[in-house]
Amino acid sequence: MDGTHDLGGMQGFGPVVTDGPGEPPFHEPWEGRVHGLMLSLLFSGGLRGSLRHAIERMGAVDYLQTSYYEHWLAAMETLLAESGTVERGVLAARVAEGRTSPAVHHDPQLAERVREVLGGSRGRRWEGPAHRFAVGDRVRARADVTTHGGHTRCPRYVRGAVGTVGRRLPLEPLPEGLPERRIDPVPCYTVAFESRDLWGPDAEAFTLTVDLVEPYLEAVP
């Protein structure tokens, strides 16, 4: 997240433009196909590694000039190539051939797993350390977050800021371990920050919540 990809809280990019309340989930048919590919590959084991870290390894210009689902597509291509599932030369050849009719493959079990996840059933639980902080505790987001090749899930705009624990969440893998495909379960929290503690006294007044794993946090006396 460190670098061009960590745009949260930065100034000068203007408002987020939407199509309004009725905005469709996909603006083009290919976006829905990319979404389906990601879910299918993720839950079938075809994708191994951190999707977010793969997105972060896009070049800065490519990242800023491409859309959300183009980021996903680039990440899938990177992870499939790195895992040896598909060679980049094969991908390039298929792109050069132009549009082809995709093969039809039915996998009812995989479809059911995807439906469970989209329906809110996570289907995964890890054993690990107990939560150190309680709801209502004041905590500070660490300013010295250790990154792995630039990968962290602690946004820079909250680093060093003090917030309040709003919820204790189930254990999550430490993001820094995901690029190495390592699962290190750690407690996770929803932490509430006041906008003026993040962006100064002239900021619009509101409360922002951020989900952060415990190694990103320290107690405030």
Protein Blocks (a to p, Z undefined) as FASTA:
>chain_A
ZZjklmghpahkapaddebjklcfbfbfklmmmmmmmmmmmmnopagcjfklmmmmpcfk
lmmmpcfklmmmmmmmmmmmmnomacfklmmmmmmnopadddddddfklmmmmmmmmnop
nopacdddddfbdghiacdddfkbcceehiacbdfklgopacddfbdcdddddfklmmno
pacddddddddddfklmnojkbccddddddddfklpccdZZ
